[in-house]
Amino acid sequence: MDIPTTNRAVVATASGPVDVLTDVELDVPIPGPRDLLVEVRAVSVNPVDVKLRGGALPGGDGPQVLGYDGAGVVRAVGAEVTAYAVGDEVYYAGSIQRPGSDQQFQLVDERVAGRKPVSLDFAEAAALPLTTITAWETLFERWRLSADSTGTLLVMGAAGGVGSILVQLARQLTDLTVIAAVGRPESGDWVRGLGAHHVVDRNALEAEVAALAPRGVDLVFSPFSAGMVEIYSRVMGVGGSVVAIDEPEGQDTLPLKWKSQGWHWEFMFTRVIHDPESTAHRELLDEVARLVDAGTLRTTLTTRLSPIDAATLQEAHRLLESSATIGKVVLAAG
């Protein structure tokens, strides 16, 4: 395929409401030594995209390409690339420090891209990287769990993007009992299908968790932590541990001290920012592709939109802002 001279993209012209997302044409970027030039076939939308568009653009004011999940085809490689060749199909979350995936051609460091699962199409694959890296690091790096790990895990926001893959990973790759907290019956049906042992209503959390785990749960995954520390302290047992992925302002974790409980943060871009030589994300995504192709894990795509343009991306951002989505919203190229 000949690479076009222009690169169709959606940029956030400034921080603000969804209408700051605008169609533009950019130059096709030139790969650096370790870069892949990927023709983007699908992107998914994550809460980080909505947050950055709404007021925290990573590069300051000015037009920026967002999007931190993508799947596509390698169209050119840098001089020092060894893991991929032109024509390879990849999926990735990329880096928050570089232009994102909401464009036709994107540069991605070969060290953070995995080989796309062959059993998935591009949209199904694009649903996975950012949330899967987050969930994997939560379970196996923050908590240091293994296949033999037992105990009880409470997954808050279990029908969301990260929760939908974390439930699967915990059920398939550990011996934990998985309790999924949801807010709607349809979300409960979804997480049961992903393997949750039990489903509880987040609006009756303490009573329903106590009925399942009278001595308290061992682990809590928290995507929405504001105002929840005391509740988590009560639903966890002695020595319990929370991993949170959000950024609640002024969070006070002192209520956890009474039962010697712990609080950890997970930020999947940490490794990309602080250890750029690492190939851990590539290895992780390759392993996840193997598990998907073996039928152990499944895509979390639930809503497929097309094409990848400003109008469709605005629709996707509105869906996430509604807080009513299940699984992942994905845009596929037309």
Phi and psi in degrees as a GROMACS rama.xvg file:
@    title "Ramachandran Plot"
@    xaxis  label "Phi"
@    yaxis  label "Psi"
@TYPE xy
-76.2665  135.305  ASP-2
-82.1891  127.064  ILE-3
-61.3312  163.875  PRO-4
-85.9369  -15.243  THR-5
-120.571  155.965  THR-6
-123.327  107.097  ASN-7
-68.8452  132.612  ARG-8
-147.57  161.334  ALA-9
-115.254  126.061  VAL-10
-118.253  151.587  VAL-11
-87.6844  112.265  ALA-12
-69.6225  -22.0129  THR-13
-167.883  175.185  ALA-14
-76.6683  144.203  SER-15
157.813  -161.285  GLY-16
-69.1414  177.824  PRO-17
-60.3949  -25.1724  VAL-18
-74.3918  0.504482  ASP-19
-75.7262  -12.8317  VAL-20
-77.7251  121.041  LEU-21
-136.705  141.101  THR-22
-74.8368  134.985  ASP-23
-143.953  169.392  VAL-24
-116.494  128.758  GLU-25
-117.345  168.229  LEU-26
-69.79  147.886  ASP-27
-70.6597  124.932  VAL-28
-71.4658  153.895  PRO-29
-100.245  127.306  ILE-30
-62.8232  138.251  PRO-31
-79.3291  -177.888  GLY-32
-55.0307  -38.4838  PRO-33
-108.926  16.029  ARG-34
-92.3279  148.857  ASP-35
-105.104  135.298  LEU-36
-93.762  111.218  LEU-37
-104.705  128.794  VAL-38
-80.0088  111.132  GLU-39
-76.5905  123.395  VAL-40
-102.683  -22.2078  ARG-41
-160.144  149.248  ALA-42
-135.914  150.014  VAL-43
-112.845  161.942  SER-44
-110.432  131.594  VAL-45
-119.943  160.183  ASN-46
-54.6569  -30.6237  PRO-47
-63.0493  -34.765  VAL-48
-61.9629  -45.5006  ASP-49
-65.5863  -42.2513  VAL-50
-62.4533  -46.589  LYS-51
-66.1218  -42.7877  LEU-52
-62.2413  -35.4537  ARG-53
-78.8144  -12.3061  GLY-54
167.905  6.20177  GLY-55
-139.877  50.6392  ALA-56
-55.6458  130.256  LEU-57
-64.9729  -26.4633  PRO-58
-103.595  17.6948  GLY-59
82.7358  -165.636  GLY-60
-69.4142  156.525  ASP-61
114.717  160.247  GLY-62
-59.5556  132.531  PRO-63
-142.534  143.343  GLN-64
-89.539  119.947  VAL-65
-97.7252  -171.192  LEU-66
103.499  116.128  GLY-67
-128.413  35.9846  TYR-68
-146.472  137.655  ASP-69
-157.912  158.653  GLY-70
-144.092  138.47  ALA-71
-174.194  -162.532  GLY-72
-117.508  134.126  VAL-73
-71.4588  123.346  VAL-74
-109.178  -17.3857  ARG-75
-160.157  157.076  ALA-76
-133.748  152.4  VAL-77
-72.7564  166.024  GLY-78
-63.3463  -25.2302  ALA-79
-106.8  9.85288  GLU-80
-70.5786  132.454  VAL-81
-122.546  -20.1451  THR-82
-88.1282  -19.438  ALA-83
-136.791  161.402  TYR-84
-133.917  163.674  ALA-85
-56.0082  133.377  VAL-86
100.548  -14.8606  GLY-87
-68.4398  146.21  ASP-88
-100.429  127.946  GLU-89
-131.043  161.882  VAL-90
-140.935  154.113  TYR-91
-171.008  162.467  TYR-92
-105.663  -14.1634  ALA-93
71.1501  -146.644  GLY-94
-138.047  137.914  SER-95
-69.0953  -12.6783  ILE-96
-91.233  0.89324  GLN-97
-127.23  161.738  ARG-98
-55.1268  141.25  PRO-99
-85.558  -162.516  GLY-100
-93.3503  -1.54058  SER-101
-79.4667  56.3874  ASP-102
-156.376  164.422  GLN-103
-72.2477  -38.8385  GLN-104
-129.18  126.702  PHE-105
-129.74  143.144  GLN-106
-90.6117  130.314  LEU-107
-134.356  131.32  VAL-108
-64.7734  131.598  ASP-109
-59.526  -21.9976  GLU-110
-75.4028  -13.0605  ARG-111
-114.802  5.67034  VAL-112
-104.776  138.826  ALA-113
-109.459  164.67  GLY-114
-77.2741  127.489  ARG-115
-58.021  136.779  LYS-116
-55.6462  130.931  PRO-117
-71.0469  -22.6501  VAL-118
-82.5739  -6.87412  SER-119
-110.247  149.317  LEU-120
-80.92  178.292  ASP-121
-63.308  -40.1754  PHE-122
-65.756  -43.5104  ALA-123
-62.2357  -36.8411  GLU-124
-72.5684  -39.3564  ALA-125
-64.3572  -19.5859  ALA-126
-68.2062  -18.2473  ALA-127
-97.6035  -40.4878  LEU-128
-56.4303  -58.8449  PRO-129
-62.0075  -45.9878  LEU-130
-69.076  -35.7124  THR-131
-69.3136  -42.4134  THR-132
-60.3332  -43.8084  ILE-133
-59.2505  -48.1564  THR-134
-67.0007  -42.5249  ALA-135
-62.6783  -47.9418  TRP-136
-64.2011  -36.5327  GLU-137
-57.8407  -51.2258  THR-138
-72.8233  -47.1575  LEU-139
-104.656  -10.4181  PHE-140
-113.958  -51.3908  GLU-141
-66.8912  -47.9365  ARG-142
-94.2675  -12.3232  TRP-143
55.9098  44.3467  ARG-144
-80.0442  165.471  LEU-145
-142.559  -178.917  SER-146
-61.7755  -24.4991  ALA-147
-92.8073  -1.76308  ASP-148
-67.0373  134.479  SER-149
-119.579  -178.852  THR-150
116.513  -168.545  GLY-151
-124.327  129.448  THR-152
-113.392  126.219  LEU-153
-101.406  120.312  LEU-154
-104.742  107.609  VAL-155
-79.0347  150.864  MET-156
56.5669  40.6903  GLY-157
-65.9959  -23.3125  ALA-158
-89.4671  -1.02631  ALA-159
-77.1932  -173.495  GLY-160
-62.1715  -53.5467  GLY-161
-70.3184  -44.5783  VAL-162
-56.8821  -37.0495  GLY-163
-66.5071  -29.6562  SER-164
-94.0708  -30.49  ILE-165
-64.6919  -40.7167  LEU-166
-57.1403  -44.8797  VAL-167
-64.0888  -47.2988  GLN-168
-61.9947  -44.134  LEU-169
-64.8642  -39.8611  ALA-170
-71.2947  -40.652  ARG-171
-85.2443  -31.0368  GLN-172
-114.503  3.03354  LEU-173
-136.849  177.417  THR-174
-109.566  25.3329  ASP-175
-71.3679  152.031  LEU-176
-88.0767  124.033  THR-177
-104.485  118.525  VAL-178
-107.133  122.867  ILE-179
-105.36  125.013  ALA-180
-97.9162  127.503  ALA-181
-138.003  169.359  VAL-182
-111.825  -9.50975  GLY-183
-140.072  152.358  ARG-184
-57.459  -40.7652  PRO-185
-65.6244  -31.0771  GLU-186
-67.7617  -37.261  SER-187
-62.2524  -42.4024  GLY-188
-60.64  -40.9667  ASP-189
-62.4064  -49.1594  TRP-190
-72.8958  -29.405  VAL-191
-61.861  -40.3547  ARG-192
-65.5823  -22.9529  GLY-193
-86.5001  -9.66601  LEU-194
117.205  2.3262  GLY-195
-58.5147  135.232  ALA-196
-71.5544  -38.8073  HIS-197
-137.957  151.495  HIS-198
-124.739  132.568  VAL-199
-124.503  155.262  VAL-200
-84.3204  121.933  ASP-201
-62.4066  -21.214  ARG-202
-81.8388  -9.73576  ASN-203
-129.943  39.2626  ALA-204
-57.4271  -53.8615  LEU-205
-62.4442  -45.5933  GLU-206
-65.7539  -42.5212  ALA-207
-73.7852  -36.5623  GLU-208
-67.8589  -40.9137  VAL-209
-61.0224  -34.4823  ALA-210
-67.2811  -30.8877  ALA-211
-88.8703  -33.4348  LEU-212
-136.217  78.9474  ALA-213
-58.3538  -28.8075  PRO-214
-91.2681  2.95035  ARG-215
96.4591  151.832  GLY-216
-78.5512  161.761  VAL-217
-89.75  -34.0873  ASP-218
-136.88  143.632  LEU-219
-131.858  126.627  VAL-220
-96.9149  127.783  PHE-221
-127.584  105.269  SER-222
-87.7419  -16.9493  PRO-223
-134.963  98.611  PHE-224
-104.49  -14.0147  SER-225
-57.9368  126.357  ALA-226
74.7647  9.92443  GLY-227
-106.989  -7.25898  MET-228
-59.6592  -47.6547  VAL-229
-65.4532  -36.9287  GLU-230
-64.5142  -44.8751  ILE-231
-61.0483  -40.7336  TYR-232
-58.7702  -38.5075  SER-233
-74.811  -35.6766  ARG-234
-82.095  -17.344  VAL-235
-89.7662  152.786  MET-236
-84.3709  -178.553  GLY-237
-58.6087  132.68  VAL-238
76.6057  9.76205  GLY-239
-65.0275  167.073  GLY-240
-143.25  136.896  SER-241
-107.541  139.651  VAL-242
-116.571  124.375  VAL-243
-115.326  147.551  ALA-244
-119.235  -1.07079  ILE-245
-99.7966  -170.49  ASP-246
-134.048  67.3546  GLU-247
-67.7038  127.819  PRO-248
-69.3096  133.063  GLU-249
66.2341  31.6351  GLY-250
-61.8839  129.085  GLN-251
-111.981  114.647  ASP-252
-99.95  7.93373  THR-253
-56.6783  -34.1432  LEU-254
-56.9199  -18.4315  PRO-255
-77.3  -16.6751  LEU-256
-63.8497  -38.4166  LYS-257
-55.8473  -33.0976  TRP-258
-112.496  21.0948  LYS-259
51.5244  45.2066  SER-260
-94.3928  160.485  GLN-261
-119.295  157.055  GLY-262
-131.88  126.626  TRP-263
-126.347  154.491  HIS-264
-109.528  145.074  TRP-265
-125.363  125.658  GLU-266
-136.807  108.522  PHE-267
-67.9961  -16.2865  MET-268
-84.4968  -2.95827  PHE-269
-55.1295  -48.9323  THR-270
-65.1599  -41.3802  ARG-271
-61.8704  -39.2835  VAL-272
-75.465  -44.8119  ILE-273
-99.8989  -13.5565  HIS-274
-140.134  65.2127  ASP-275
-63.8054  -16.822  PRO-276
-80.2216  -12.4542  GLU-277
-67.3092  141.344  SER-278
-106.089  16.6308  THR-279
-61.2352  -38.6404  ALA-280
-68.3364  -37.5943  HIS-281
-62.77  -45.0082  ARG-282
-64.4515  -40.2817  GLU-283
-62.6309  -47.7921  LEU-284
-67.1519  -33.7317  LEU-285
-64.8184  -40.2465  ASP-286
-66.7684  -40.093  GLU-287
-63.7618  -40.1075  VAL-288
-59.6161  -40.9285  ALA-289
-62.4825  -42.7398  ARG-290
-67.3706  -37.4181  LEU-291
-64.4025  -47.7051  VAL-292
-67.2329  -23.0862  ASP-293
-84.3194  -6.08617  ALA-294
85.76  9.06483  GLY-295
-78.9455  -37.9874  THR-296
-120.06  159.247  LEU-297
-133.932  159.609  ARG-298
-62.0415  152.813  THR-299
-104.766  11.4898  THR-300
-62.6879  131.648  LEU-301
-127.56  -27.103  THR-302
-127.798  120.277  THR-303
-113.073  122.544  ARG-304
-119.592  162.234  LEU-305
-160.257  149.428  SER-306
-88.2604  -168.365  PRO-307
-89.2031  91.1268  ILE-308
-146.289  177.196  ASP-309
-62.5794  -43.01  ALA-310
-62.9171  -43.512  ALA-311
-69.4181  -38.4269  THR-312
-66.6909  -37.1577  LEU-313
-60.2094  -42.1287  GLN-314
-60.9869  -42.5699  GLU-315
-64.8756  -41.3386  ALA-316
-63.3071  -39.4408  HIS-317
-63.1487  -39.5983  ARG-318
-60.3106  -44.9197  LEU-319
-66.6019  -37.6691  LEU-320
-66.1459  -20.8016  GLU-321
-72.0888  -16.6741  SER-322
58.5305  23.8419  SER-323
-116.022  6.78592  ALA-324
-79.0754  149.743  THR-325
-113.638  137.197  ILE-326
64.0329  -139.929  GLY-327
-121.569  144.827  LYS-328
-97.794  126.71  VAL-329
-128.472  140.286  VAL-330
-107.489  130.214  LEU-331
-109.129  143.284  ALA-332
-61.2607  143.955  ALA-333
